[in-house]
Amino acid sequence: MTEKERMEAGLLYDTGAEEIFEEQRPYGDRLKAFNDLLPSQFEEQQRYMKEVFAECGDNVYIQRPLNANWGGSHVHMGSNIYANFNLTLVDDGHIYIGDWTQFGPNVTIVTAAHPILPELREDGYLQFNKDVHIGRRVWLGAGVIVLPGVTIGDDSVIGAGSVVTRDIPANVVAVGNPCRVMREISERDREFFFRDERMDLEEIEKRYK
């Protein structure tokens, strides 16, 4: 197996291998150009995501700067996605993001990890990658970190500052380090939007539905 084949198979591989470095390097230049675009250059921003990302739906907006090892080329974006400032995508492996998902500022999604055995970290740049799956209508609060191999189910909310080390089911609020399910999303969430503050549902339905 080549180093690239080992990388794609989720095995330990040498990130400094020439075949990998030569393929990865141009994405860094393109990402720098993307981050340097003016806020008014909306069409150019969209063109980058459509051309570079593995998949990119419609109405995707990323507040720059965006950080991504492979420029987002291993990122599969649905539609109607919003990401606030400083989204970091360690996309050596693949990252799948469902429709209507939102990211607070300083969210990090990591697919890459290194061996625990110390000798292997000394001898070459060995790492392995495990894909991350984030469902539809997920909200990741500010400063959330998602670790390799994690799946987050549809409609779930991950509280600010959480470190997601294991899978999170659908339709829950989960918080903490390590991130744990706090509660299910319930009928109460149809009435209150923040603590004990009620939603003005008639006005919301009139304006946004």
WOMOFEN-V484842 format. One record per pair of residues at least 6 apart in sequence whose ideal C-beta (glycine too) atoms are under 6 Angstrom apart, sorted by the first residue. I is the first residue (numbers start at 0). J is the second residue. If there is no record, write none. Layout:
# WOMOFEN-V484842
i=<I | I>
j=<J | J>
This chain:
# WOMOFEN-V484842
i=<2 | 2 | 2 | 2 | 3 | 3 | 5 | 6 | 9 | 9 | 11 | 11 | 13 | 13 | 14 | 14 | 15 | 23 | 26 | 26 | 26 | 29 | 30 | 33 | 34 | 34 | 36 | 36 | 48 | 48 | 49 | 51 | 51 | 51 | 52 | 52 | 52 | 53 | 53 | 53 | 54 | 55 | 56 | 56 | 57 | 58 | 58 | 59 | 59 | 60 | 61 | 62 | 62 | 65 | 66 | 67 | 67 | 68 | 68 | 68 | 69 | 73 | 73 | 74 | 74 | 74 | 75 | 76 | 77 | 77 | 78 | 79 | 79 | 80 | 81 | 82 | 83 | 83 | 83 | 84 | 85 | 85 | 86 | 86 | 87 | 88 | 88 | 89 | 89 | 89 | 91 | 91 | 91 | 92 | 92 | 92 | 92 | 93 | 94 | 94 | 95 | 96 | 97 | 97 | 98 | 99 | 99 | 100 | 100 | 101 | 102 | 103 | 103 | 104 | 105 | 105 | 106 | 106 | 107 | 108 | 108 | 109 | 109 | 110 | 110 | 110 | 111 | 111 | 112 | 113 | 113 | 114 | 119 | 129 | 129 | 131 | 131 | 132 | 133 | 134 | 134 | 134 | 135 | 136 | 137 | 137 | 138 | 139 | 140 | 140 | 141 | 142 | 142 | 143 | 143 | 144 | 145 | 146 | 149 | 150 | 151 | 152 | 152 | 153 | 154 | 154 | 155 | 155 | 156 | 157 | 158 | 161 | 161 | 161 | 162 | 162 | 163 | 164 | 167 | 170 | 171 | 171 | 172 | 172 | 173 | 174 | 190 | 191 | 192>
j=<12 | 13 | 16 | 19 | 18 | 19 | 12 | 12 | 127 | 129 | 125 | 127 | 123 | 124 | 124 | 126 | 124 | 69 | 69 | 70 | 72 | 70 | 70 | 47 | 63 | 64 | 43 | 44 | 55 | 59 | 55 | 70 | 71 | 72 | 71 | 74 | 76 | 73 | 74 | 75 | 75 | 76 | 77 | 78 | 78 | 78 | 79 | 76 | 80 | 81 | 82 | 83 | 84 | 86 | 87 | 88 | 90 | 89 | 90 | 91 | 90 | 90 | 93 | 88 | 90 | 94 | 95 | 96 | 97 | 98 | 98 | 98 | 99 | 100 | 101 | 102 | 102 | 103 | 104 | 104 | 104 | 105 | 102 | 106 | 107 | 94 | 108 | 109 | 110 | 111 | 110 | 111 | 128 | 110 | 128 | 129 | 130 | 130 | 108 | 131 | 132 | 133 | 134 | 135 | 135 | 135 | 136 | 133 | 137 | 138 | 139 | 140 | 141 | 141 | 141 | 142 | 139 | 143 | 144 | 131 | 145 | 146 | 147 | 128 | 131 | 147 | 126 | 128 | 147 | 120 | 126 | 125 | 125 | 147 | 148 | 145 | 149 | 150 | 151 | 151 | 152 | 153 | 153 | 154 | 151 | 155 | 156 | 157 | 158 | 159 | 159 | 159 | 160 | 157 | 161 | 162 | 163 | 164 | 163 | 166 | 167 | 168 | 169 | 169 | 169 | 170 | 167 | 171 | 172 | 173 | 174 | 174 | 175 | 178 | 176 | 177 | 178 | 177 | 173 | 184 | 180 | 183 | 181 | 182 | 180 | 181 | 197 | 197 | 198>
